[in-house]
Amino acid sequence: MRVPFVDLQTTHQDLYQELDQAIRGVMTRGDFVLGQEVHAFEQEFAAYCGSPFGVGVDSGLSALELGLRAFGIGPGDEVIVPSHTFIATAAAVTFVGATPVLVDVEGQSYNLDGSQVEAAITPRTRAIIPVHLYGLPADMDGIMQLADKHDLVVIEDASQAHGATYKGQRVGCLGHAAAFSFYPTKNLGAAGDAGMLVTGNAEAAERVRAMGNVGQRVKYHHELPPFNHRLDTLQAALLRVKLRYLEGWTESRRQNAALYGELLQGSDLVIPVETPGCKHVYHLYVVRTPERDRLQAHLQEHGVSTAIHYPVPVHLQPFYAGNGFHQGQFPVTERLCGEILSLPMFPGMTAEQVEYVAARVLEC
Ligand SMILES: Cc1ncc(COP(=O)(O)O)c(C=O)c1O
């Protein structure tokens, strides 16, 4: 048997007719830039998150960057981000001219923990970006308490966690704003790059909208930095169709995660935890073992594709060389990078496929 890491064809197989219709609608109307599907998707996705405003943009990275700018964060400011995340979380901070202050993650959830964040707060700290990594919400109560105490802005990086819940509320409405990525392999993925900034702050939403649309509120009057980070109408039309399937896909991911958990119990692997009060949406199913490289090679030999999220931590990336970071600075993150392995996980993955992967893991 061959088990791909992700199989988008399986995910999409029942949707082709609806997707075709959505494309045809846009092609017929010709409203390719900021068309009616963008507006409709913004409203539907923000409502799905339980948040009043959504502004479509061209990627998750743009959502983070414009979100920071909308709250006035820039040169001289510090923004706390987890050291174990995709580079975009820290890069957005760097791009606005602020300093990303990395904080090591907690060793079970792999997320920021409020109790570890406080020590990193200085008089220059303006914001925290908790990442709901792999689909598991971060400690939002702890983080929001700190934010209230120190008057900080919280922008959730929800790029991997569409539909995940924290104490019954969906991510996206827990902080002051949230950035989502609709990169094709995300739980809700476009046919290319796309993203959204979701917020309850009307002024921030309006600023993101204007900045992403060449800084204009009135056509050809450019008051704000004139970026072009608009969400394409075609992507919005496809995402609207796919949003209707998201809850079912999440259920499929959760069932497969439960089956993996059952089958891998008793092995030496550390399997993902679901923090009490949280609903994990398993964007990635990440296991841990000191024998990671041997396990990955064994699975590859037996037709199972895996991946590592992420093999090199943010602070040791060449892009950040010269920023004063050093090896050994974030021990949990560094250990994770050497031990984590993402097993195949996608909606529509069959029980037979999960059983096959688990059997190959156990025999290694
Ligand atoms: C945690 C996290 N933040 C930000 C991003 C950036 O999203 P995009 O690739 O849409 O720019 C991603 C996407 O990979 C991500 O996983």
The ligand as an ORCA input file, in Angstrom:
! r2SCAN-3c Opt
* xyz 0 1
  C       1.512     28.749     11.662
  C       1.507     29.423     10.327
  N       1.562     30.771     10.279
  C       1.534     31.423      9.115
  C       1.480     30.758      7.921
  C       1.550     31.555      6.659
  O       0.505     31.302      5.783
  P       0.710     31.488      4.208
  O       1.537     30.347      3.719
  O      -0.689     31.477      3.691
  O       1.383     32.802      4.027
  C       1.401     29.365      7.905
  C       1.332     28.637      6.638
  O       2.020     27.741      6.327
  C       1.437     28.686      9.146
  O       1.405     27.344      9.197
*
